[in-house]
Amino acid sequence: MSFARIPFTAAALALATIAAPVAFTAPASAAINNQDPTQFVTGFTQEGLGALRGGNPTAAKAKFRTMLAQHVAVDQIGDRLIRRWKPTLKPEQVAAYKAALPNYIIGVYADRLFEYANADVKIIRTQPAANGAAVVSTVTKKGQAPINAIWAVVNTPQGYKVSNLTVAGINLTLTQAADFDAYIQRNGFDKLVAFMKSKG
């Protein structure tokens, strides 16, 4: 149960993810401008790629955890993933799920992102969207055709945060929600949380 069939995810960075994408390196300590959506996505991907290019998985995962907490709308994304089930859940079940979600994202996607450490990313345009903006980009690995990636960013009191990513026409939040739905139907919500903890 994952985005394994999707060629590129920022879920760890943005998600992402996821967690994501201009082939230039920025210092890990560079401040991300979260007041402008284009500059935010540019800075966000620079920091993520910088962590990947360091070649140290442990350090990269630690960096991703920080980025996830600061620059990704984790609670909003998490609520969307279980929207169908949330009215039936107890508060303690929701709390356990939200506690497991960040480590699940890092555990599932961080290692996969290393193959994109040297990808080239080009911001194409930024357009207004509900409660924020959509930043359209292309991601290109050497020797491969570019992949379209659209970053949904939401404007919060703390500045812009990543709220979704659509890669090659595939909406990552909708895809993961469908995966969660199928798992819950087969095994129940508590088993989903246990599964998430096992991957974190």
N, C-alpha and C positions, 0 to 999 in steps of 0.2 A: 504494500500500500504506500504509494509515493508518486512523485512526479517523474519516475524513472523513464517514462516514455517521452518526456519532453527534452529537447536537445540542450536547452540552456535555462537555468533557473537562477534567479536571484533570491530565491526564497531565503537562503541563508543570509544573504545580504539584505533582502527585502522582506522580502519575504522576507528579502530576501534576501530574504533571497534572495537567501534564500540564501534573499536573499541574495550578482551583477556588474555594469559595464563601462574610448579614446585611449589609445595606447600611450599614456604618459604616466609617470610615476610622481606621486605627491608624498611628502613626508607624512609618516603616520600621525604626527602631531598637528598636521595642518587643520585649521578650523574649517568646518563645513558651513557655508553660507546657507542657512535654512530659511532665509527670508525671500529668496527668489527661486522659483521651481527649477529653472534651467541650471542655475549655479548649484542648487542643492543636489540634483541628480549627478551632475558632473563631479562635485566634491565627494559625494557618497561612493560613486564607483571608483574614483581615484584611490580613496582610502582602502576600499575592499581589494582592489587589484594590487595595491602596494603590499597589503598583508599576504596575499597569495604569492607574490613574487619573492617574498622573503624565504620561501621554501620550508618554513617551519610550521607543520600542522598544528602543534600545540599553541604557538603564539598566534597563528591565524585564527584559531577557534576563540581564543581569549579576546582578540580584536573584534571578531564578529559578534560576540556576546555584548560587548560594549556598544557597538553600532546598532544592534538590534534594540537594545534598551533605549538608546537616545534618538534613533532616527527612523524607526519602523513603528507603525500603529498596531502593535501586537494585539492589544485587547480588542480593537475594532476588527482586525482580521480574524482573530479567534472566535469572536461572536458570530461572524458571518459563516464560519466553517461548520458551526453546530446550530445555526438558526432554526432549522427544522425541529431540533430536539430540545432546545433550551427551555421552552415552556413546561416540559415534563420533568425537568431535572431539579434535584434538590440543591440548595446553595452550596453545600459541601462538595457536591459532585462538580459543580461549575468551578469552584475554587481549586479543586485538585487538577482539573483539566487545564486551567489557566497557569497553574504552577508548573505543569509538565510541558507546556507548549514551547517556551523558548529553548530549552535543552533538546527537545525533539527536533526542532528546526535545525539547530546547530549539528546535532548528531547525525541527521539524515543527509544534510546537503553539503556540509563544509568540505568533506574530502572530495566530493565530486567537482567542486569548483576549481580545484587546482589545474584541471585541464584547460581552464579558461584564463590562466594567469597572464598569458601574453596575447590575449585577444585585443583587437582594435575595436573601439566603440566610437561611433559618430552620432552626435545629437543632431537630428534633422529639424525638428521644430517643437515648439511648446504651444499648447492650445488650452484655453479655459475649459474647465469641467466642473461638475457639481462639487462644491465645497473645496475646490483646489484646482488642479491642472493635470493634463496628460502630456508627458514628455516622450516624444517619439524618437527612437534611436535605432541604429543598426549595430549588430555585434558580429565581428568577423574573426574567425580563427584562420590561421595560415593554411592556405590550400583549400579552403572551403567557401561556399557561397555565403553572403551575409544573411543574418537572421534578423528579422524585425523584432524589436522589443519596445513595448509601450509601458511606461512607468506611470501608474496612477499615484498622485501625491495629494494628500489632504492637508489643508491649512488648519493648524491647531494653535492654541495659545502659546505653545513652545516653538512654533514655526512649522515648516513643511515636514511631513513624514511620509514614507512610502506606505501605501495602503493596498496596492495590488500590482501585478505585473502580467502583461499579456505577451507571450512569446510565440512567434510564428503562428499567430492567430488563435493560440490556446490561452484561455483565461486561467491562470494558475489557481486563483481562489476558488473558482467554480469547479475546477478539476479536483482539487483537494477536498472540497466539500462533498463531492460525489463519492470520493474514496472513503471518507469518514462515514457518510450515510450507509454505504454498503457494509462497512465493517460493523457499525452499530446494529444494523438489521440482523446480521449473522450472529454477533457475539454479545451485544449489549454495550451500554455506554461505559460501565466500569472497566470492562475488558479493553476498550479503546484506550482509556487512560493508562492502564497497566502496560499496554503495548507501547504507548508513547514513552513512558518512563524507561522501558527496556531499551529504547533507541537513543536516549539522551545521555 
